[in-house]
């Protein structure tokens, strides 16, 4: 499948309450740190349902929202926006955590 630049494909994301990690809702209603296991909405209606499911499963996360993604020919998901690429990579969180440990 070619990249979808319109943002029709989306996943639900949030930050975990226990440690602030970026997480994604999977097909089983569980929060995972792995984008490749995220439930994928391929149209607007499915995205609305996915967001409602994410909000229903929000006891352990903060403010779930939808993230537009692309899917490569081999099924690899990647966020469209630079902000979400950074969130998904965990780079910012890891750097902040390392600084916190250093000054603790």
Secondary structure, DSSP 4 states (H G I P E B T S, - for coil): ----TT---EEEEEEETTT--EEEEBTTS-EES-GGGB--B-SHHHHHHHHHHHHHTGGGEEEEEEEEEEE-TT--EEESSHHHHHHHHTHHHHHHHHHHHHH-
